Amino acid sequence: MSTEPRFLMVPGAPTPVAPFSHAVRVGPWLFVTGQMPTDPHDDAAPLPEGIAAQTTRVMENLRLVLDGLGFDLSHVVQARVYLLAFDRDYAAMNATYQAFFPPDRRPARTCVGVTGLARGALVEVDLVAYRD
């Protein structure tokens, strides 16, 4: 397996909000760029209302990227969550996020509060996945 980085774009995944690849693969590792709660079929559509709906859209967008590269959520070993309103949205984001992973396969995770996110989003999540 090559250890040279491969910079990957996934057809059908959300339009990037900045100049980046959807993911970078290095050997068995996949580094997935943080996804926003944008509609993958209509980049101009308004963002979903509320943290639960935005978290769901972010996780579904991450699935699109993973699926497009032959990975799935079971390959995720690490996640980083960025919240615009940490104190207000932390519990609700967790309630939504945890539904995407079985209790015995939850990735290592960091969650931080931030002062702003692209497109006025409430949440962004990036991932690291591993697959032989």
N, CA and C atoms as an extended XYZ file, in Angstrom:
396
Properties=species:S:1:pos:R:3:atomname:S:1:resname:S:1:resid:I:1 pbc="F F F"
N         0.844       -1.172        0.000 N   MET     1
C         0.000        0.000        0.000 CA  MET     1
C         0.893        1.239        0.000 C   MET     1
N         0.567        2.177       -0.857 N   SER     2
C         1.363        3.394       -0.973 CA  SER     2
C         1.228        4.269        0.263 C   SER     2
N         2.340        4.860        0.655 N   THR     3
C         2.300        5.815        1.762 CA  THR     3
C         2.367        7.250        1.256 C   THR     3
N         2.351        7.419       -0.050 N   GLU     4
C         2.282        8.766       -0.616 CA  GLU     4
C         0.881        9.322       -0.376 C   GLU     4
N         0.760       10.560        0.062 N   PRO     5
C        -0.573       11.140        0.269 CA  PRO     5
C        -1.358       11.227       -1.038 C   PRO     5
N        -2.635       10.874       -0.952 N   ARG     6
C        -3.557       11.031       -2.084 CA  ARG     6
C        -4.628       12.024       -1.654 C   ARG     6
N        -4.773       13.092       -2.420 N   PHE     7
C        -5.703       14.165       -2.111 CA  PHE     7
C        -6.989       13.895       -2.886 C   PHE     7
N        -8.072       13.682       -2.167 N   LEU     8
C        -9.266       13.084       -2.751 CA  LEU     8
C       -10.492       13.992       -2.679 C   LEU     8
N       -11.231       14.016       -3.780 N   MET     9
C       -12.537       14.664       -3.839 CA  MET     9
C       -13.566       13.576       -4.129 C   MET     9
N       -14.744       13.710       -3.546 N   VAL    10
C       -15.781       12.693       -3.666 CA  VAL    10
C       -16.967       13.258       -4.443 C   VAL    10
N       -17.271       12.711       -5.614 N   PRO    11
C       -18.455       13.159       -6.348 CA  PRO    11
C       -19.711       12.968       -5.482 C   PRO    11
N       -20.556       13.982       -5.459 N   GLY    12
C       -21.797       13.896       -4.689 CA  GLY    12
C       -21.669       14.344       -3.250 C   GLY    12
N       -20.433       14.549       -2.785 N   ALA    13
C       -20.244       15.071       -1.427 CA  ALA    13
C       -20.437       16.581       -1.471 C   ALA    13
N       -20.621       17.206       -0.304 N   PRO    14
C       -20.859       18.645       -0.291 CA  PRO    14
C       -19.736       19.447       -0.962 C   PRO    14
N       -20.130       20.553       -1.562 N   THR    15
C       -19.168       21.464       -2.162 CA  THR    15
C       -18.291       22.043       -1.057 C   THR    15
N       -16.987       21.983       -1.197 N   PRO    16
C       -16.116       22.567       -0.173 CA  PRO    16
C       -16.395       24.063        0.012 C   PRO    16
N       -16.322       24.511        1.247 N   VAL    17
C       -16.561       25.927        1.548 CA  VAL    17
C       -15.258       26.717        1.505 C   VAL    17
N       -14.153       26.064        1.210 N   ALA    18
C       -12.834       26.697        1.132 CA  ALA    18
C       -11.958       25.804        0.243 C   ALA    18
N       -10.712       26.215       -0.053 N   PRO    19
C        -9.850       25.408       -0.919 CA  PRO    19
C        -9.227       24.222       -0.170 C   PRO    19
N        -9.899       23.080       -0.198 N   PHE    20
C        -9.391       21.870        0.445 CA  PHE    20
C        -9.928       20.634       -0.250 C   PHE    20
N        -9.314       19.497        0.041 N   SER    21
C        -9.789       18.197       -0.427 CA  SER    21
C       -10.804       17.669        0.568 C   SER    21
N       -11.712       16.810        0.104 N   HIS    22
C       -12.642       16.168        1.040 CA  HIS    22
C       -11.881       15.313        2.045 C   HIS    22
N       -10.815       14.675        1.569 N   ALA    23
C       -10.030       13.802        2.445 CA  ALA    23
C        -8.643       13.609        1.849 C   ALA    23
N        -7.733       13.170        2.716 N   VAL    24
C        -6.390       12.796        2.283 CA  VAL    24
C        -6.125       11.396        2.814 C   VAL    24
N        -5.712       10.510        1.908 N   ARG    25
C        -5.400        9.133        2.303 CA  ARG    25
C        -3.897        8.950        2.294 C   ARG    25
N        -3.381        8.393        3.389 N   VAL    26
C        -1.973        8.047        3.506 CA  VAL    26
C        -1.934        6.624        4.043 C   VAL    26
N        -1.586        5.682        3.181 N   GLY    27
C        -1.614        4.276        3.586 CA  GLY    27
C        -3.009        3.904        4.046 C   GLY    27
N        -3.128        3.270        5.217 N   PRO    28
C        -4.442        2.854        5.709 CA  PRO    28
C        -5.224        3.981        6.401 C   PRO    28
N        -4.621        5.158        6.494 N   TRP    29
C        -5.228        6.286        7.217 CA  TRP    29
C        -5.971        7.211        6.269 C   TRP    29
N        -7.137        7.672        6.721 N   LEU    30
C        -7.927        8.644        5.973 CA  LEU    30
C        -8.220        9.823        6.891 C   LEU    30
N        -7.819       11.006        6.444 N   PHE    31
C        -8.048       12.234        7.192 CA  PHE    31
C        -9.158       12.998        6.478 C   PHE    31
N       -10.310       13.103        7.116 N   VAL    32
C       -11.494       13.691        6.492 CA  VAL    32
C       -11.646       15.134        6.966 C   VAL    32
N       -11.710       16.038        6.008 N   THR    33
C       -11.906       17.449        6.306 CA  THR    33
C       -13.213       17.660        7.058 C   THR    33
N       -13.211       18.620        7.954 N   GLY    34
C       -14.421       18.954        8.685 CA  GLY    34
C       -15.564       19.254        7.738 C   GLY    34
N       -16.713       18.671        8.042 N   GLN    35
C       -17.895       18.887        7.224 CA  GLN    35
C       -18.838       19.858        7.922 C   GLN    35
N       -19.502       20.633        7.102 N   MET    36
C       -20.474       21.614        7.551 CA  MET    36
C       -21.881       21.035        7.344 C   MET    36
N       -22.889       21.662        7.922 N   PRO    37
C       -24.262       21.166        7.741 CA  PRO    37
C       -24.906       21.680        6.456 C   PRO    37
N       -24.144       21.681        5.371 N   THR    38
C       -24.665       22.139        4.089 CA  THR    38
C       -25.364       20.999        3.355 C   THR    38
N       -26.297       21.362        2.507 N   ASP    39
C       -27.030       20.390        1.701 CA  ASP    39
C       -26.103       19.938        0.569 C   ASP    39
N       -25.808       18.644        0.472 N   PRO    40
C       -24.888       18.188       -0.574 CA  PRO    40
C       -25.456       18.342       -1.986 C   PRO    40
N       -26.768       18.538       -2.104 N   HIS    41
C       -27.398       18.662       -3.421 CA  HIS    41
C       -27.656       20.115       -3.809 C   HIS    41
N       -27.584       21.026       -2.835 N   ASP    42
C       -27.855       22.442       -3.096 CA  ASP    42
C       -27.036       23.288       -2.131 C   ASP    42
N       -25.851       23.664       -2.574 N   ASP    43
C       -24.928       24.412       -1.726 CA  ASP    43
C       -25.503       25.737       -1.244 C   ASP    43
N       -26.455       26.283       -1.974 N   ALA    44
C       -27.037       27.573       -1.614 CA  ALA    44
C       -28.221       27.445       -0.653 C   ALA    44
N       -28.654       26.230       -0.358 N   ALA    45
C       -29.815       26.035        0.525 CA  ALA    45
C       -29.487       26.525        1.935 C   ALA    45
N       -30.487       27.037        2.645 N   PRO    46
C       -30.242       27.441        4.034 CA  PRO    46
C       -29.811       26.240        4.881 C   PRO    46
N       -29.017       26.510        5.902 N   LEU    47
C       -28.607       25.448        6.821 CA  LEU    47
C       -29.815       24.987        7.625 C   LEU    47
N       -29.811       23.724        8.065 N   PRO    48
C       -30.904       23.252        8.923 CA  PRO    48
C       -30.984       24.097       10.201 C   PRO    48
N       -32.167       24.164       10.778 N   GLU    49
C       -32.382       24.932       12.009 CA  GLU    49
C       -32.014       24.080       13.222 C   GLU    49
N       -31.220       24.619       14.112 N   GLY    50
C       -30.941       23.979       15.394 CA  GLY    50
C       -29.770       23.011       15.359 C   GLY    50
N       -29.224       22.774       16.537 N   ILE    51
C       -28.024       21.944       16.664 CA  ILE    51
C       -28.281       20.484       16.320 C   ILE    51
N       -29.418       19.924       16.680 N   ALA    52
C       -29.683       18.509       16.370 CA  ALA    52
C       -29.733       18.294       14.862 C   ALA    52
N       -30.456       19.143       14.163 N   ALA    53
C       -30.568       19.001       12.708 CA  ALA    53
C       -29.227       19.254       12.027 C   ALA    53
N       -28.471       20.229       12.525 N   GLN    54
C       -27.169       20.498       11.923 CA  GLN    54
C       -26.182       19.365       12.200 C   GLN    54
N       -26.202       18.805       13.396 N   THR    55
C       -25.318       17.676       13.708 CA  THR    55
C       -25.650       16.482       12.817 C   THR    55
N       -26.931       16.214       12.635 N   THR    56
C       -27.347       15.111       11.758 CA  THR    56
C       -26.836       15.340       10.344 C   THR    56
N       -26.996       16.552        9.806 N   ARG    57
C       -26.549       16.840        8.442 CA  ARG    57
C       -25.031       16.710        8.328 C   ARG    57
N       -24.301       17.188        9.328 N   VAL    58
C       -22.841       17.060        9.325 CA  VAL    58
C       -22.443       15.584        9.289 C   VAL    58
N       -23.052       14.774       10.126 N   MET    59
C       -22.707       13.346       10.172 CA  MET    59
C       -23.081       12.650        8.869 C   MET    59
N       -24.202       13.020        8.278 N   GLU    60
C       -24.580       12.440        6.986 CA  GLU    60
C       -23.601       12.880        5.897 C   GLU    60
N       -23.124       14.118        5.956 N   ASN    61
C       -22.129       14.574        4.989 CA  ASN    61
C       -20.809       13.817        5.162 C   ASN    61
N       -20.425       13.569        6.406 N   LEU    62
C       -19.227       12.765        6.651 CA  LEU    62
C       -19.401       11.355        6.092 C   LEU    62
N       -20.587       10.786        6.254 N   ARG    63
C       -20.863        9.460        5.673 CA  ARG    63
C       -20.699        9.470        4.163 C   ARG    63
N       -21.165       10.533        3.506 N   LEU    64
C       -21.014       10.626        2.052 CA  LEU    64
C       -19.544       10.577        1.648 C   LEU    64
N       -18.717       11.315        2.358 N   VAL    65
C       -17.290       11.314        2.049 CA  VAL    65
C       -16.695        9.932        2.318 C   VAL    65
N       -16.967        9.376        3.487 N   LEU    66
C       -16.444        8.045        3.819 CA  LEU    66
C       -16.898        7.004        2.804 C   LEU    66
N       -18.200        6.962        2.524 N   ASP    67
C       -18.746        5.974        1.580 CA  ASP    67
C       -18.115        6.109        0.196 C   ASP    67
N       -17.919        7.358       -0.228 N   GLY    68
C       -17.340        7.597       -1.545 CA  GLY    68
C       -15.902        7.124       -1.669 C   GLY    68
N       -15.267        6.854       -0.524 N   LEU    69
C       -13.873        6.407       -0.524 CA  LEU    69
C       -13.720        4.985        0.007 C   LEU    69
N       -14.839        4.268        0.121 N   GLY    70
C       -14.780        2.873        0.548 CA  GLY    70
C       -14.621        2.681        2.048 C   GLY    70
N       -14.935        3.694        2.823 N   PHE    71
C       -14.887        3.630        4.276 CA  PHE    71
C       -16.309        3.771        4.808 C   PHE    71
N       -16.483        3.568        6.104 N   ASP    72
C       -17.739        3.888        6.763 CA  ASP    72
C       -17.433        4.311        8.198 C   ASP    72
N       -18.472        4.624        8.946 N   LEU    73
C       -18.269        5.121       10.307 CA  LEU    73
C       -17.591        4.107       11.219 C   LEU    73
N       -17.664        2.826       10.886 N   SER    74
C       -16.996        1.819       11.719 CA  SER    74
C       -15.475        1.929       11.628 C   SER    74
N       -14.966        2.623       10.613 N   HIS    75
C       -13.523        2.811       10.450 CA  HIS    75
C       -13.001        4.042       11.185 C   HIS    75
N       -13.880        4.845       11.725 N   VAL    76
C       -13.475        6.098       12.366 CA  VAL    76
C       -12.811        5.804       13.708 C   VAL    76
N       -11.615        6.348       13.902 N   VAL    77
C       -10.891        6.148       15.154 CA  VAL    77
C       -10.788        7.434       15.976 C   VAL    77
N       -11.030        8.576       15.338 N   GLN    78
C       -10.917        9.846       16.047 CA  GLN    78
C       -11.824       10.875       15.388 C   GLN    78
N       -12.451       11.709       16.224 N   ALA    79
C       -13.293       12.799       15.730 CA  ALA    79
C       -12.989       14.066       16.509 C   ALA    79
N       -13.140       15.182       15.823 N   ARG    80
C       -13.066       16.484       16.481 CA  ARG    80
C       -14.354       17.221       16.160 C   ARG    80
N       -14.975       17.748       17.207 N   VAL    81
C       -16.228       18.480       17.069 CA  VAL    81
C       -15.966       19.930       17.456 C   VAL    81
N       -16.453       20.830       16.636 N   TYR    82
C       -16.322       22.259       16.890 CA  TYR    82
C       -17.732       22.821       17.070 C   TYR    82
N       -17.983       23.471       18.197 N   LEU    83
C       -19.304       24.025       18.506 CA  LEU    83
C       -19.229       25.532       18.652 C   LEU    83
N       -20.159       26.211       17.999 N   LEU    84
C       -20.211       27.659       18.096 CA  LEU    84
C       -20.729       28.110       19.460 C   LEU    84
N       -21.736       27.422       19.983 N   ALA    85
C       -22.331       27.779       21.284 CA  ALA    85
C       -22.173       26.578       22.212 C   ALA    85
N       -20.969       26.390       22.715 N   PHE    86
C       -20.613       25.177       23.452 CA  PHE    86
C       -21.576       24.897       24.607 C   PHE    86
N       -21.741       25.830       25.512 N   ASP    87
C       -22.578       25.590       26.696 CA  ASP    87
C       -24.024       25.268       26.316 C   ASP    87
N       -24.548       25.982       25.350 N   ARG    88
C       -25.941       25.770       24.941 CA  ARG    88
C       -26.134       24.453       24.195 C   ARG    88
N       -25.201       24.087       23.313 N   ASP    89
C       -25.437       23.004       22.358 CA  ASP    89
C       -24.735       21.686       22.659 C   ASP    89
N       -23.863       21.637       23.655 N   TYR    90
C       -23.064       20.441       23.912 CA  TYR    90
C       -23.932       19.198       24.154 C   TYR    90
N       -24.896       19.278       25.041 N   ALA    91
C       -25.722       18.106       25.379 CA  ALA    91
C       -26.545       17.643       24.178 C   ALA    91
N       -27.154       18.567       23.473 N   ALA    92
C       -27.991       18.194       22.324 CA  ALA    92
C       -27.140       17.625       21.188 C   ALA    92
N       -25.955       18.206       20.972 N   MET    93
C       -25.062       17.662       19.945 CA  MET    93
C       -24.682       16.233       20.312 C   MET    93
N       -24.309       15.986       21.577 N   ASN    94
C       -23.937       14.639       22.015 CA  ASN    94
C       -25.070       13.645       21.815 C   ASN    94
N       -26.281       14.052       22.123 N   ALA    95
C       -27.434       13.160       21.974 CA  ALA    95
C       -27.599       12.733       20.516 C   ALA    95
N       -27.357       13.646       19.599 N   THR    96
C       -27.473       13.325       18.174 CA  THR    96
C       -26.263       12.540       17.694 C   THR    96
N       -25.081       12.998       18.035 N   TYR    97
C       -23.827       12.393       17.595 CA  TYR    97
C       -23.747       10.919       18.000 C   TYR    97
N       -24.103       10.611       19.241 N   GLN    98
C       -23.916        9.245       19.734 CA  GLN    98
C       -24.747        8.214       18.968 C   GLN    98
N       -25.810        8.643       18.340 N   ALA    99
C       -26.647        7.713       17.579 CA  ALA    99
C       -25.929        7.174       16.340 C   ALA    99
N       -24.846        7.796       15.930 N   PHE   100
C       -24.124        7.369       14.729 CA  PHE   100
C       -23.069        6.298       15.005 C   PHE   100
N       -22.815        6.012       16.282 N   PHE   101
C       -21.792        5.035       16.656 CA  PHE   101
C       -22.347        4.085       17.700 C   PHE   101
N       -22.105        2.776       17.562 N   PRO   102
C       -22.514        1.847       18.621 CA  PRO   102
C       -21.730        2.151       19.903 C   PRO   102
N       -22.325        1.899       21.057 N   PRO   103
C       -21.657        2.221       22.325 CA  PRO   103
C       -20.270        1.608       22.487 C   PRO   103
N       -20.028        0.460       21.858 N   ASP   104
C       -18.731       -0.198       22.011 CA  ASP   104
C       -17.741        0.167       20.901 C   ASP   104
N       -18.099        1.128       20.015 N   ARG   105
C       -17.208        1.521       18.908 CA  ARG   105
C       -17.189        3.036       18.734 C   ARG   105
N       -17.206        3.758       19.815 N   ARG   106
C       -17.153        5.214       19.723 CA  ARG   106
C       -15.703        5.653       19.579 C   ARG   106
N       -15.435        6.512       18.587 N   PRO   107
C       -14.057        6.948       18.379 CA  PRO   107
C       -13.577        7.862       19.503 C   PRO   107
N       -12.262        7.957       19.634 N   ALA   108
C       -11.686        8.982       20.500 CA  ALA   108
C       -12.197       10.325       19.986 C   ALA   108
N       -12.389       11.293       20.890 N   ARG   109
C       -12.999       12.540       20.438 CA  ARG   109
C       -12.528       13.734       21.254 C   ARG   109
N       -12.426       14.848       20.583 N   THR   110
C       -12.203       16.147       21.203 CA  THR   110
C       -13.358       17.032       20.788 C   THR   110
N       -13.849       17.847       21.704 N   CYS   111
C       -14.920       18.788       21.392 CA  CYS   111
C       -14.519       20.142       21.951 C   CYS   111
N       -14.532       21.149       21.092 N   VAL   112
C       -14.113       22.475       21.512 CA  VAL   112
C       -15.130       23.528       21.096 C   VAL   112
N       -15.198       24.578       21.891 N   GLY   113
C       -15.997       25.737       21.534 CA  GLY   113
C       -15.163       26.678       20.677 C   GLY   113
N       -15.800       27.268       19.690 N   VAL   114
C       -15.112       28.174       18.771 CA  VAL   114
C       -15.893       29.483       18.654 C   VAL   114
N       -15.236       30.513       18.144 N   THR   115
C       -15.890       31.812       18.015 CA  THR   115
C       -16.611       31.995       16.687 C   THR   115
N       -16.382       31.097       15.739 N   GLY   116
C       -17.070       31.191       14.458 CA  GLY   116
C       -16.811       29.977       13.609 C   GLY   116
N       -17.777       29.668       12.747 N   LEU   117
C       -17.646       28.587       11.772 CA  LEU   117
C       -18.133       29.105       10.423 C   LEU   117
N       -17.621       28.516        9.347 N   ALA   118
C       -18.023       28.917        8.000 CA  ALA   118
C       -19.538       28.782        7.836 C   ALA   118
N       -20.069       29.647        7.005 N   ARG   119
C       -21.493       29.644        6.657 CA  ARG   119
C       -22.420       29.916        7.841 C   ARG   119
N       -21.872       30.352        8.965 N   GLY   120
C       -22.715       30.601       10.135 CA  GLY   120
C       -23.213       29.328       10.787 C   GLY   120
N       -22.511       28.232       10.565 N   ALA   121
C       -22.911       26.939       11.118 CA  ALA   121
C       -22.751       26.914       12.635 C   ALA   121
N       -23.491       26.020       13.260 N   LEU   122
C       -23.403       25.804       14.703 CA  LEU   122
C       -22.405       24.716       15.053 C   LEU   122
N       -22.091       23.818       14.098 N   VAL   123
C       -21.245       22.663       14.374 CA  VAL   123
C       -20.467       22.261       13.122 C   VAL   123
N       -19.272       21.736       13.347 N   GLU   124
C       -18.436       21.146       12.309 CA  GLU   124
C       -17.749       19.946       12.940 C   GLU   124
N       -17.548       18.881       12.153 N   VAL   125
C       -16.882       17.675       12.660 CA  VAL   125
C       -15.888       17.206       11.606 C   VAL   125
N       -14.671       16.877       12.049 N   ASP   126
C       -13.715       16.214       11.163 CA  ASP   126
C       -13.365       14.856       11.749 C   ASP   126
N       -12.789       13.998       10.922 N   LEU   127
C       -12.552       12.608       11.320 CA  LEU   127
C       -11.185       12.109       10.875 C   LEU   127
N       -10.722       11.090       11.583 N   VAL   128
C        -9.601       10.265       11.130 CA  VAL   128
C       -10.126        8.833       11.121 C   VAL   128
N        -9.915        8.155        9.999 N   ALA   129
C       -10.363        6.767        9.860 CA  ALA   129
C        -9.165        5.888        9.500 C   ALA   129
N        -9.302        4.606        9.811 N   TYR   130
C        -8.234        3.632        9.537 CA  TYR   130
C        -8.873        2.393        8.941 C   TYR   130
N        -8.267        1.917        7.830 N   ARG   131
C        -8.719        0.663        7.217 CA  ARG   131
C        -7.543        0.033        6.508 C   ARG   131
N        -7.259       -1.233        6.833 N   ASP   132
C        -6.177       -1.970        6.151 CA  ASP   132
C        -6.499       -2.152        4.699 C   ASP   132
